[in-house]
Amino acid sequence: MEFEKLIAERYSVRNFEDRHLEKEVIDKILFAGHIAPTGCNNQPQRILVLNTDAAMEKLKKCTTCHFNAPTAMLICYNKDESWVRRYDGALCAPVDAAIVTTHMMLAAHNIGVGSCWVMHFNPFKMREEFNIPENLIPEALLVMGYPSENAEPMDLHFKTRPIDEVVFYDSF
Ligand SMILES: Cc1cc2nc3c(=O)[nH]c(=O)nc-3n(C[C@H](O)[C@H](O)[C@H](O)COP(=O)(O)O)c2cc1C
């Protein structure tokens, strides 16, 4: 799909068909995340794929924003593998994880898979349910699947601030 069309069309899908994604489809989405740029190319992302009814039932204990999706991916980062900015100690890894997530979200749309980025989950519960090791920090959850016939964007999708509210030239 043409890139302009892809980014204009994509919206957060919260209504899915009741069928799991095929392995080839998951692999295409994962590949897009795999080749995403990361700080110093450290690739600190660790991705947990959930694509069974049992795993999705466990996910429901961790978030109300599961939207009964058939599939999800939890994008974590390894806090011990982050590039660190020495001036202020800022970690690059959460940014890396967000870029990986964005690549996957757009790649998913490109092949007809809808997704919703979810931050509203309980990270403690997530750790418990999915045996997440201490050095991995869950950063983003992508719930995904084929959009159902009546899937549509929420009002929020259309509330874009005027561009001059968010872009500045030369100085703030
Ligand atoms: C970092 C991030 C966190 C988000 N967390 C949630 C969430 O927890 N629950 C939810 O329903 N949507 C969540 N969203 C989706 C946003 O609400 C949505 O992207 C935004 O309203 C714009 O709508 P659109 O994606 O349909 O264009 C999140 C999106 C981003 C980028």
The ligand as a MOL file (V3000), in Angstrom:
LIG
                    3D

  0  0  0     0  0            999 V3000
M  V30 BEGIN CTAB
M  V30 COUNTS 31 33 0 0 0
M  V30 BEGIN ATOM
M  V30 1 C 1.2160 5.0350 23.4610 0
M  V30 2 C -0.2440 4.7650 23.2260 0
M  V30 3 C -1.0030 4.2370 24.2350 0
M  V30 4 C -2.3640 3.9240 24.0060 0
M  V30 5 N -3.0840 3.2940 24.9840 0
M  V30 6 C -4.3600 2.9470 24.7460 0
M  V30 7 C -5.0930 2.2020 25.7070 0
M  V30 8 O -4.5770 1.8400 26.7650 0
M  V30 9 N -6.3930 1.8990 25.4270 0
M  V30 10 C -6.9670 2.2490 24.2360 0
M  V30 11 O -8.1550 1.9080 24.0300 0
M  V30 12 N -6.2940 2.9380 23.2970 0
M  V30 13 C -5.0120 3.2930 23.5200 0
M  V30 14 N -4.2970 3.9580 22.5620 0
M  V30 15 C -4.9290 4.3220 21.2870 0
M  V30 16 C -5.1760 5.8340 21.2200 0
M  V30 17 O -6.2870 6.1600 22.0170 0
M  V30 18 C -5.3950 6.2180 19.7620 0
M  V30 19 O -4.2440 5.9040 19.0170 0
M  V30 20 C -5.6890 7.6990 19.6090 0
M  V30 21 O -6.8910 8.0410 20.2510 0
M  V30 22 C -5.8050 8.1080 18.1320 0
M  V30 23 O -6.7880 7.3020 17.5060 0
M  V30 24 P -6.4370 6.3720 16.2660 0
M  V30 25 O -5.3240 5.4260 16.6740 0
M  V30 26 O -7.7160 5.6320 15.9780 0
M  V30 27 O -5.9910 7.2440 15.1550 0
M  V30 28 C -2.9570 4.2420 22.7640 0
M  V30 29 C -2.1670 4.7760 21.7470 0
M  V30 30 C -0.8300 5.0310 21.9610 0
M  V30 31 C 0.0140 5.5600 20.8250 0
M  V30 END ATOM
M  V30 BEGIN BOND
M  V30 1 1 1 2
M  V30 2 1 2 3
M  V30 3 2 2 30
M  V30 4 2 3 4
M  V30 5 1 4 5
M  V30 6 1 4 28
M  V30 7 2 5 6
M  V30 8 1 6 7
M  V30 9 1 6 13
M  V30 10 2 7 8
M  V30 11 1 7 9
M  V30 12 1 9 10
M  V30 13 2 10 11
M  V30 14 1 10 12
M  V30 15 2 12 13
M  V30 16 1 13 14
M  V30 17 1 14 15
M  V30 18 1 14 28
M  V30 19 1 15 16
M  V30 20 1 16 17
M  V30 21 1 16 18
M  V30 22 1 18 19
M  V30 23 1 18 20
M  V30 24 1 20 21
M  V30 25 1 20 22
M  V30 26 1 22 23
M  V30 27 1 23 24
M  V30 28 2 24 25
M  V30 29 1 24 26
M  V30 30 1 24 27
M  V30 31 2 28 29
M  V30 32 1 29 30
M  V30 33 1 30 31
M  V30 END BOND
M  V30 END CTAB
M  END
